C-alpha cells in the first residue's frame, strides 16, 4: 500500500530529524542491567523477606525487637530491588533468549543501514 504525499513528506521529515539527532543517540553512554546486580539484589530481597517474617513472628512476644527486625527486613527488600534495577555503565545488556536466535549482524553495517534494509524488506512484502 503506497503512502500518500503527505505521509511521504512526514516520513522524510522524520528521517531528516532522526539523522540530524543521530549523533546525540550514539554518543549517549550505554547503561544496562547486569546479571550480577540482579542476582545480588534478588538475594537481598529474599533475605529481607526472611527478616520481615522473623520480625513479625517474634514481634508478638518481644515487641520492640520484632518491630526493629521487621523494619530492617523491609529496608533490605527495598534496597535489594533498587540495587537489582539500577543500571550500570559498561555492563553487558540483559538480552532475552530469543535475541540469540537472530541472524548474526555484520560488523561493517551501521544501525541506520540495518534499519533501511529492514524497511526495504518490509515494503517489498513477503
N, C-alpha and C positions, 0 to 999 in steps of 0.2 A: 504494500500500500504506500504510494508515494506521499511525501509531505507537501503541504500547501506552501505557497510562497512565504506566508507569514511565519509558519513553523520553521521553514528552512532558514529564514533570516534570524529568527530567535535562536536556533541551534548554532548557527555560525557565530552569533554574538556571544553566546555562552562559551563556545570553544575558544574564541579570541580572549575572553576574560580569563578562562582557565589557563590558557597558555601564558598570559601575562603574569598570573599569580602562581604559576607552577614552581618558580624558584623558591617562593616562600614555603610551599609544602615540602619540597625536597630538603630544604635546609633546616627544617624543624627537627629537633632531637628526637630520636626514637625512644619511646617509653613503652615497655611491655611488661606483662606479668612474668614472674619467674616461678618455676616449679618449686624451688627451694622455699620461697616466701609462702607459697600456697600450702606446702606441706607443714612448715613450722607454724603458720597461722592456724591450720586445722588442728594441730596438736595442742596449741594454746586454747582453742575453743573447747576442745574435749576436756582438757584439764580444768578450765573454768567451769564447765558444766558439772564436772565431778565435784568441784569445790562448792558450787552452788547447792547441789543435792546434799552434800555433807553438812553444809551450813544450815539448811532447812531442817534436816533430821536432828542435829544436835541443838538447834535453836529452841526446841520445846523444853529441854532440860536446863540449859545453861544461860539462856537469854542473850547477853551482850556478845559472848564469844561466837554464838551461832550467827548472829547478825553480821559480825565482822567477817567471818569466813564466807558468808553468802555474798556480801558486797565485794570481797576480794575475788570471788569466783566470777561475779558479773563483770568486774573490771578486766579480768583475764580473758573472758569471752569477747568483750568489746575490743580489747587490744589485739586479740588474735584475728578478728575479722578485718580490722583496719590494716594490720600487718600483711594479711593474705591478699588484699585487693589493692594495695599500694604498688603502683608500677615502679620499676627500677630502670635506670639508664643502662643501655647497652645489653640488656638481657635478651635471651632468645625468646621470641613470642610464643605464647601458648597456642598451638595450632591444633584444630580438630583432626581426627584420624582421616577424614575424607580429603583433607588437603594434601596428604601424602600420595593419594592415588591419582592426582592430576598429572598431566603431561609435563615432562621436565621443561623448564624455561631455558632459553638460550641466553647466555650471559651478555651477548652483544646488543640485545634489543632493549630499548628503553620502555618505561612504563607507558608512555603515550603511543609508541609503536604497537605494543601489545593491545592497548585499548582500541586503536584504529583497526587492527586486524580482527578483533572480536566484533567490532561494529560492522565491518565489511562482511564477515561471515554471517552475521545476523540479518543483514539486508539482503544477502543472496538467497537466504532461505534454506530449508533442509534439502 
